[in-house]
């Protein structure tokens, strides 16, 4: 039942995925129940794994590709996110600092091509993923956040791209989306939104049409290195020349990767349709919106007049385990609903239709990374840190080239060559992440009230940067 107060109603998966499955259930893909061989086996049926399979079959239509997915394709973050499709220009200052101007520019341009490729893919294959071409609005909600974009604007201008970002006055911001909490802001051009689960399920359909074998409800139990690689599942096995791991936050459960990935939660609430109220606040252009808090709020509308409102930097527990609280946490839902109503008071009487969550794979430098394990035939990519819809298309291209042993444009990108620093060991990593997230939220909340926080909270919030990590915007 919809709710106007309290926690958002729980849904089985996400509203996006339930809507997409109702529109097109798709051909069932049963679990693997025998021993099979394949040229390339992909672990993970989310965006990264499926874009990898798609790009492999684009380059080599006869390639023998298998996907193993522990749930259903799109059941993880790919079917739970906010559906923002953007690139990497907002991170360009970090790219320049880490990789140099030439590599930073190449990363920005490559991600731009992927943003354009996604709606083109949907059109080519008849996928109605609700693509909306609209610039993304970044709105300051505290005096301390105003002008925080200027380093990014300066970096893109220095690289020769002065028109990517457009600084806005308070009046210009509120002409796009009129919230009483919004101050000045910045508009990022070349972005859009999708219904994320429809994109994932459409990609799944295309892969099946191309002859890719997909086994759902098939978690890998063990990987045995060698030539070929052997993947063991509860009721079967796969022998493959090459294996690709596209497992998002679950990479942190693999011994080899747990020092490179941390996990935190993100949660979304979705209102019932209220197009007349969206018109009252001038939010009719489909622009995705984010505030400029370090504990980010991200929000967008749907084609039927709903608001999907998400919040990041929430750790549901101190445990490193990805448990049920990442799917739904009542405390997190109350926080997100309160943020929605604070930003848009006129929506207090609009029922909340659904709420859900999911884990984010956090890289220590706020950038994904890709590579190949010793032995040369197991490849991996993760660490999108909450921005994966557009960049996973880049990741799929990188991993396709690695799995095919082709030294193309994508495999030469800086993120396929360099690794981020390691996180501290457990339990320091998970406990530290939870404490930092709470401190960051406290600082952001205080800044919006025009107040300051105590020295300990300030120290905790800033400690990742002091230790050489970049976990998100300051």
ABEGO torsion letter per residue (X at the ends): XBBABEBBBBBABBAAAAAAAAABAEBBBBBBABBBBBABBBBEABAAAAAAAAAAAAABAABBBBBBBABBBGABAAAABAGBBBBAAAAAAAAAAAAEAAAAAAAAAAAAAAAAAAAAAAAAAGBBAGBBBBBBBBBBABAAABGAAAAAAAAAAAAGBAAABBBBBAAAAAAABBBAABBBBBBBBGBBBBBAAAAAAAAAAAAAAAGBBBBBGBBBABBBBEOBBBBBBAABBBBBABBBBBAEAAAAABAAAAAABBBBBBBBBBBBBBAAAAAAAGBAAGBBBBBABABBBBBBBBAAGBBBBBBBGBBABABABBBAAAABBAAAAAAAAAAAAAABAAAAABBBABBBBBBBBBBAAGBBBBEBBBGGABBBBBGAGGBAAAAAAAAAAAAAAAAAGBBBAAAABAAAABBBBBBBBOAAAAAAAAAAAAAAAAAAAAAAAGBBBBAAAAAAAAAAAAAGBBAEBX
